[in-house]
């Protein structure tokens, strides 16, 4: 009887010891992706404003622009841009400012209106008749001879007058109509020459080189490739050094960069082959002439205009 409580106590003690030494098994943790019930939130796309297209004949100033560069890129004189935009200070242009880079109808002076040449009223030539004094009496043969001579003279003078009037009539027929306009579309008729002697060290590449580079020696003559008017002479356009720009027509201009010295000034009329500068290395690593031809402000391949050599 006394052993019964001891057995019960021993059994409980062994049960407790077994429970303490048994490794407890934890419930497995399963990672479930978030998704099916919760919608994935995507960041809103960032709206970027595309640059606004400039209206015809206008340009919106961008960071780093200068009036000289804008005028050069559009084939205009910077002085014209100052006038067209009523600029008090050419150096004071602001980002976002809209500039007129082509003349409007009132400012345009490039259109020539031809008028017809007024023709004098047509008059028939009068042939003086030969008269003789009444006192003079001639034979019948003499009178007939005089009459034939008078008629021959009348016919000759009539033919001469008709021949003289024919060219005038032709001019009136082939002349320009009233109000017809004449525009500068004969750029291909301009005469060109090479601006300097030397080896071509860089050819035209619209993406990399906007003209051609001609090697030479310092002080070598740089000549106008065609007749025109000096639109710019100075060093205000970055990357071109001492620069001369010659305007040849309403749409064509030529540029001569990196000169050592400039021997012409703005407004000068220059002839084809006239010396305008001396070759140099201003704003360049070597002595060279960088030569460009621009049509409507856009760089074009000078080899299209220069004669073969």
C-alpha positions as CSV (number, residue, x, y, z in Angstrom):
1,X,0.0,0.0,0.0
2,X,2.8,2.4,0.8
3,X,4.5,1.6,-2.6
4,X,1.5,2.8,-4.6
5,X,2.0,6.5,-4.1
6,X,5.7,6.1,-4.9
7,X,5.0,4.4,-8.2
8,X,2.6,7.2,-9.2
9,X,5.1,9.8,-8.3
10,X,7.8,8.0,-10.2
11,X,5.6,7.7,-13.3
12,X,4.8,11.4,-13.2
13,X,8.5,12.3,-12.8
14,X,9.5,10.1,-15.8
15,X,6.7,11.7,-17.9
16,X,7.9,15.2,-17.1
17,X,11.5,14.3,-17.9
18,X,10.5,12.7,-21.2
19,X,8.5,15.8,-22.2
20,X,11.4,18.1,-21.5
21,X,13.9,16.1,-23.6
22,X,11.6,15.6,-26.7
23,X,12.4,18.0,-29.5
24,X,9.3,20.2,-30.3
25,X,8.3,20.3,-33.9
26,X,7.4,23.8,-35.2
27,X,4.8,24.4,-37.8
28,X,6.3,25.0,-41.3
29,X,6.4,28.6,-42.5
30,X,5.4,29.0,-46.2
31,X,6.1,32.3,-48.0
32,X,3.2,33.2,-50.3
33,X,3.6,35.8,-53.0
34,X,1.5,38.9,-52.6
35,X,-0.5,39.3,-55.6
36,X,-3.6,37.5,-56.5
37,X,-5.8,39.4,-54.1
38,X,-3.7,42.7,-53.9
39,X,-3.2,44.6,-57.2
40,X,0.4,45.5,-58.0
41,X,0.8,49.3,-57.8
42,X,2.8,50.8,-60.7
43,X,4.4,54.2,-60.6
44,X,2.7,56.8,-62.7
45,X,4.7,57.5,-65.9
46,X,6.7,60.8,-65.9
47,X,5.3,63.1,-68.5
48,X,8.0,64.8,-70.5
49,X,7.1,67.9,-72.6
50,X,8.4,67.6,-76.1
51,X,10.0,70.7,-77.6
52,X,7.5,72.9,-79.3
53,X,7.8,73.1,-83.0
54,X,8.7,76.7,-84.1
55,X,6.3,78.4,-86.4
56,X,7.6,79.2,-89.9
57,X,10.1,82.0,-89.8
58,X,10.5,82.0,-86.1
59,X,13.0,80.4,-83.6
60,X,12.7,79.8,-79.8
61,X,15.9,80.7,-78.0
62,X,17.5,77.7,-76.2
63,X,20.1,77.5,-73.5
64,X,23.6,78.4,-74.9
65,X,22.3,80.3,-77.9
66,X,23.7,83.6,-79.1
67,X,22.2,85.9,-81.6
68,X,25.2,85.5,-83.9
69,X,24.8,81.7,-83.9
70,X,21.1,81.9,-84.5
71,X,21.6,84.2,-87.4
72,X,24.4,82.0,-88.9
73,X,22.3,78.8,-88.6
74,X,19.4,80.5,-90.4
75,X,21.5,82.1,-93.1
76,X,20.7,85.7,-92.0
77,X,22.6,88.7,-90.8
78,X,22.5,89.3,-87.1
79,X,21.8,92.9,-87.8
80,X,18.6,91.9,-89.6
81,X,17.6,89.9,-86.6
82,X,18.1,92.9,-84.4
83,X,15.9,95.0,-86.7
84,X,13.2,92.4,-87.2
85,X,12.9,91.8,-83.5
86,X,13.4,95.4,-82.3
87,X,16.2,94.3,-80.0
88,X,17.8,97.1,-78.0
89,X,20.8,94.9,-76.9
90,X,21.8,92.0,-79.3
91,X,23.5,90.2,-76.3
92,X,20.3,90.3,-74.2
93,X,18.2,87.3,-75.4
94,X,16.5,85.0,-73.0
95,X,15.7,81.2,-73.1
96,X,12.2,80.7,-74.4
97,X,12.2,84.0,-76.3
98,X,10.7,83.7,-79.7
99,X,12.6,85.5,-82.5
100,X,11.7,86.2,-86.0
101,X,14.5,84.7,-88.3
102,X,12.9,85.6,-91.6
103,X,11.4,88.9,-92.8
104,X,7.6,89.2,-92.8
105,X,5.8,90.6,-95.8
106,X,6.3,94.2,-94.9
107,X,10.0,93.7,-94.1
108,X,10.8,91.7,-97.1
109,X,12.7,93.5,-99.8
110,X,13.9,90.5,-101.8
111,X,10.8,90.4,-104.1
112,X,11.1,92.4,-107.2
113,X,8.0,93.4,-109.0
114,X,8.4,94.1,-112.7
115,X,6.3,96.5,-114.6
116,X,5.5,96.5,-118.3
117,X,7.5,98.9,-120.5
118,X,5.0,101.6,-121.8
119,X,5.0,101.6,-125.6
120,X,4.5,104.8,-127.5
121,X,1.4,105.1,-129.6
122,X,1.8,103.6,-133.1
123,X,2.0,106.3,-135.8
124,X,2.3,105.7,-139.5
125,X,5.3,107.4,-141.0
126,X,4.6,110.3,-143.2
127,X,6.5,110.6,-146.4
128,X,7.0,114.1,-147.6
129,X,5.7,114.6,-151.1
130,X,8.0,116.1,-153.7
131,X,6.5,119.3,-155.0
132,X,7.8,121.6,-157.7
133,X,7.1,125.2,-158.4
134,X,4.2,125.7,-160.7
135,X,6.4,127.8,-163.0
136,X,8.5,124.7,-163.8
137,X,6.9,122.7,-166.6
138,X,8.1,119.2,-167.3
139,X,7.5,116.8,-170.0
140,X,5.1,113.8,-169.6
141,X,8.1,111.4,-169.3
142,X,9.7,113.4,-166.5
143,X,6.4,113.5,-164.6
144,X,6.0,109.7,-164.8
145,X,9.6,109.2,-163.6
146,X,9.1,111.5,-160.6
147,X,5.9,109.6,-159.7
148,X,7.7,106.3,-159.8
149,X,10.5,107.7,-157.6
150,X,8.1,109.0,-155.0
151,X,6.3,105.7,-154.7
152,X,9.5,103.8,-154.4
153,X,10.6,106.1,-151.6
154,X,7.3,105.7,-149.8
155,X,7.6,101.9,-149.9
156,X,11.2,101.9,-148.6
157,X,10.4,104.2,-145.7
158,X,7.3,102.1,-144.8
159,X,9.4,98.9,-144.7
160,X,12.1,100.5,-142.5
161,X,9.5,101.7,-140.1
162,X,7.9,98.3,-139.8
163,X,11.3,96.7,-139.2
164,X,12.0,99.2,-136.4
165,X,8.7,98.5,-134.7
166,X,9.1,94.7,-134.8
167,X,11.6,94.4,-131.9
168,X,9.5,96.6,-129.7
169,X,6.5,94.5,-130.4
170,X,8.4,91.4,-129.6
171,X,9.5,92.9,-126.2
172,X,5.8,93.7,-125.5
173,X,4.8,90.1,-126.2
174,X,7.6,88.3,-124.3
175,X,7.9,90.8,-121.4
176,X,6.9,90.1,-117.8
177,X,3.3,90.2,-116.8
178,X,2.1,93.0,-114.5
179,X,2.9,92.1,-110.9
180,X,5.0,89.1,-111.8
181,X,7.6,88.3,-109.1
182,X,11.3,87.5,-109.6
183,X,12.8,85.4,-106.9
184,X,16.4,84.2,-106.3
185,X,16.1,80.7,-107.8
186,X,19.2,80.8,-110.0
187,X,21.7,79.8,-107.3
188,X,23.2,77.2,-109.6
189,X,24.2,80.0,-112.0
190,X,26.6,81.5,-109.4
191,X,30.3,81.1,-110.3
192,X,32.5,79.5,-107.6
193,X,36.2,78.9,-107.1
194,X,38.3,77.2,-104.4
195,X,38.9,79.6,-101.5
196,X,42.5,78.5,-101.0
197,X,45.1,76.0,-102.2
198,X,45.9,73.0,-100.1
199,X,45.2,69.4,-99.3
200,X,41.7,68.5,-98.0
201,X,42.1,67.0,-94.6
202,X,38.4,66.6,-93.7
203,X,35.5,66.2,-96.0
204,X,31.8,67.1,-95.5
205,X,29.9,65.0,-93.0
206,X,26.6,66.5,-91.9
207,X,26.7,64.9,-88.5
208,X,30.4,65.6,-87.7
209,X,31.8,68.2,-90.1
210,X,29.6,70.9,-91.7
211,X,32.1,71.8,-94.4
212,X,35.6,70.9,-95.6
213,X,39.0,71.5,-94.0
214,X,41.9,72.7,-96.2
215,X,45.4,72.4,-94.8
216,X,47.9,75.2,-95.4
217,X,50.4,77.5,-93.8
218,X,49.9,80.4,-91.5
219,X,49.3,83.6,-93.4
220,X,48.2,81.9,-96.6
221,X,45.7,83.8,-98.6
222,X,42.0,83.0,-98.2
223,X,39.8,84.2,-101.1
224,X,36.1,84.7,-101.5
225,X,34.8,81.6,-103.3
226,X,32.2,83.7,-105.1
227,X,31.1,87.3,-105.4
228,X,28.9,88.7,-102.6
229,X,28.6,90.9,-99.6
230,X,30.4,90.4,-96.3
231,X,27.7,89.6,-93.8
232,X,29.9,89.0,-90.8
233,X,33.6,89.4,-89.9
234,X,34.7,88.7,-86.3
235,X,35.2,86.0,-83.7
236,X,31.8,85.9,-81.9
237,X,30.7,82.4,-82.9
238,X,32.2,79.7,-80.7
239,X,34.3,77.0,-82.5
240,X,35.0,79.1,-85.6
241,X,37.7,81.5,-84.4
242,X,38.2,84.5,-86.7
243,X,35.3,84.0,-89.1
244,X,34.2,85.7,-92.3
245,X,30.7,85.1,-93.8
246,X,29.9,86.1,-97.3
247,X,26.3,86.2,-98.6
248,X,26.0,85.4,-102.3
249,X,22.2,85.4,-102.8
250,X,19.0,85.3,-100.8
251,X,19.6,81.6,-100.0
252,X,23.4,81.0,-100.3
253,X,26.3,82.0,-98.1
254,X,29.8,80.8,-97.5
255,X,31.9,80.8,-94.3
256,X,35.7,80.9,-93.8
257,X,36.8,79.9,-90.3
258,X,40.0,79.8,-88.1
259,X,41.7,82.7,-89.8
260,X,44.8,84.4,-88.4
261,X,43.7,87.8,-89.7
262,X,40.6,89.3,-91.4
263,X,41.2,91.9,-94.1
264,X,37.6,92.8,-94.9
265,X,34.8,94.3,-92.8
266,X,31.0,93.9,-92.6
267,X,29.2,95.4,-95.5
268,X,32.0,95.2,-98.0
269,X,31.2,94.0,-101.5
270,X,33.8,91.4,-102.5
271,X,34.6,89.9,-105.9
272,X,35.2,86.3,-106.7
273,X,38.8,85.5,-105.9
274,X,39.3,88.6,-103.7
275,X,41.5,88.1,-100.6
276,X,39.4,88.3,-97.5
277,X,41.6,86.7,-94.8
278,X,44.8,85.0,-93.9
279,X,44.8,81.3,-92.9
280,X,45.5,80.5,-89.3
281,X,44.7,78.3,-86.3
282,X,42.3,80.5,-84.2
283,X,40.1,78.2,-82.1
284,X,41.7,75.2,-83.9
285,X,44.6,72.8,-83.1
286,X,46.3,73.2,-86.5
287,X,46.6,75.7,-89.3
288,X,43.7,75.2,-91.6
289,X,40.8,76.8,-93.4
290,X,37.3,75.4,-92.4
291,X,35.0,76.3,-95.4
292,X,31.3,75.9,-95.4
293,X,28.5,76.6,-97.9
294,X,25.0,77.0,-96.4
295,X,21.7,77.0,-98.3
296,X,18.7,78.4,-96.4
297,X,20.9,78.2,-93.3
298,X,21.5,74.5,-93.7
299,X,25.1,73.2,-94.3
300,X,25.5,71.6,-97.7
301,X,28.4,69.7,-99.3
302,X,30.7,72.3,-100.9
303,X,31.8,69.9,-103.5
304,X,28.4,70.3,-105.1
305,X,29.4,73.9,-106.0
306,X,33.2,74.0,-106.3
307,X,34.9,73.1,-109.5
308,X,36.8,69.8,-109.7
309,X,40.5,70.1,-109.4
